[in-house]
Amino acid sequence: MNFLQDGVLKLKDLRVPDKKRMAGGPVAVIECVQEIPCNPCVESCPQQAIHINGDINGIPVLDFERCTGCGLCLAQCPGLAIFLLNQCHKPDCALLGIPYEFIPLPEKGDIVELLDRAGKPCGQGRVFQIRNHKNQDRTPIVFLEVDKALLMTARHFRKMASEK
Amino acid sequence: MTRLTEHPILSFNRGDKLTFYFNGTPMTAFRGETVAAALHANRVFTLSRSVRHHRPRGFFCAIGKCASCMMEVNGIPNVKTCLCPVEEGMQVRSQEGWGIIRDRKSVSADRRRMDIPVTETEIAVVGGGPAGLSAALAASAHGARVMIFDENPVPGGQLIKQTHMFFGSKAQYAKSRGMDIGNLLIRQMNSRVTMETESSVIGFYPGFQLAVLIRGIMHLISPSKIIVATGASENMLAFPNNDLPGVYGAGAVQTLMNVHGILPGKRVLMIGAGNIGVIVAYQLLQAGVDVAAIVEASPRIGAYQVHASKIRRCGVPILTRHTIIEATGKERVEGAVIGKVDDQWQVIPGTHQKIDVDTICLAVGLRPSSELFAQAGCRMVYISELGGDVPWRNKNLETSIQGLFVAGDAAGIEEASSAMLEGRLAGLVAVEQLVGSKPEIRKEKAAVTGALAELRNGPFGEKTRVGESKINKGSGQ
């Protein structure tokens, strides 16, 4: 099954930062692999770290070395396809930023069920921070503390089943 | 609760509470709702009965394109209740078959009068969606007097229900939400633009005139140029019980949910994994509605990967190579049966699966609303890549009738971003014909043409490129 058949990106479809960059602090990943006419990410980056080749249909490429992990691009991507990864958040856990357009928004400290790219539960996370500035235009970013091993796996979350 | 009060993107500022009557029973509505939407909120799903077999009929498109929602309103039969704003004390009756005029007095005298007022304008724009609004903006900015006619109670076309951020580039309002783009376009209108809502253009007449029903009163409009941007209608899919109330076009679900804040149902099966199918599925989740699955007969997902990924990580399966076999239920959808298809698109025996849903949403493509061109006598061409019958036109979007332009989905199914650019182009060419060529108009035209070509340059623009080339070659049968 490839993503055209099931809509789920696999790691091999993605350009991800190497181990060294991951050890160097927060960094974004862009999970947008098709040539579609779209470019707001390019303009959103204060470091000019995102480029698309050719015209507006080019696939966005993030220069991981230039990326400072500020996370401004996350809420500007119309496809909600950018995530923020920080492996160095704490010795025992990583920080994962997810664009989240649902209500109710969780609260700081909430334990949530992490979901992978296919919506399958893959662990638990704790809400560390919610960023919801006006310029994000109703696309809040939820930062979750997650197991370091889940940083490349978890891409969504929901309230714990017991709380439903 | 069928009426939403909270939503992650929308805020619902409902108008005054009012009472209307359905078959004599008082019901509650809010000003700004259409009759069809208000009835749905009151859990009335059957609006009429079919002519021959008396089957229940609900609405399907919710934007006045189909005839599925016609009812008797204040004694007048065959009123499209999806376009008709609900009013205090309104008497709404379900319609059996063709509909009859019970009381001739209810059809007021001025609806039958012969002295039809004629209004002159420089440019008439038919349709107040992204293409029509952009056309009016561009033409009026260069001095033209413009009248826009739109069938709906509020202008904006399909933009008003797009809660997601648009793609494209900044110049085409990328990363703005569609509904905000519509408002932005409307706010930019200058005083040379007149907007007539609840107004249907019902015919093109010799002498370059349009017959328009403006809120029930017949008018003749005599423009120098006409830009028709009538958009598109949703395709139907053939399967048993596809006419049951609860089978809706994806756009109808958006109207109900994102314009009126009324939930279409509790659990939905989405048919079609193109952009519209996956986007509306995501919007259903945002409104708190369960989406059982997205079913797609083709082996590949047609939507942008980023849209498909959004819905997948929420746990909604996309079943490629699957189709709907039938809807079940007597008066309303109670479920659906789906099955797997083989390479010849035939259902593989033994793969039937019953899905427990109360709503089936069809997102199986759109068809250009090009009837007005055909009626006007424009040269028409059938081009499958553009979605069906479209008017032939030159690169300036002028049809075979001089001074009559096409823009947006009526010219071929595409995105709102390209519709806005086409609208601008048509508006610029029309005003140029009126006031003569000017450097600033030429410059803007070149910029718009360039932006259109760039939008269509990627793999997702291929269909449009092929369709356009067929028109330029003069072929297309």
Interface residues (C-beta under 8 A of the other chain):
Chain A: F3 L4 Q5 D6 G7 V8 L9 E31 C32 V33 Q34 E35 I36 P37 C38 N39 P40 E43 D55 I56 N57 Q76 C77 P78 G79 L80 A81 E101 F102 I103 L115 D116 R117 A118 G119 K120 D137 R138 T139 R155 H156
Chain B: E6 H7 P8 I9 H164 M165 F166 F167 G168 S169 K170 A174 K175 S176 R177 A273 V278 L285 Q286 P299 R300 I301 A303 Y304 Q305 V306 H307 A308 S309 K310 I311 R312 R313 C314 G315 V316 I318 T320 S417 E454 L455 R456 N457 G458 P459 F460 G461
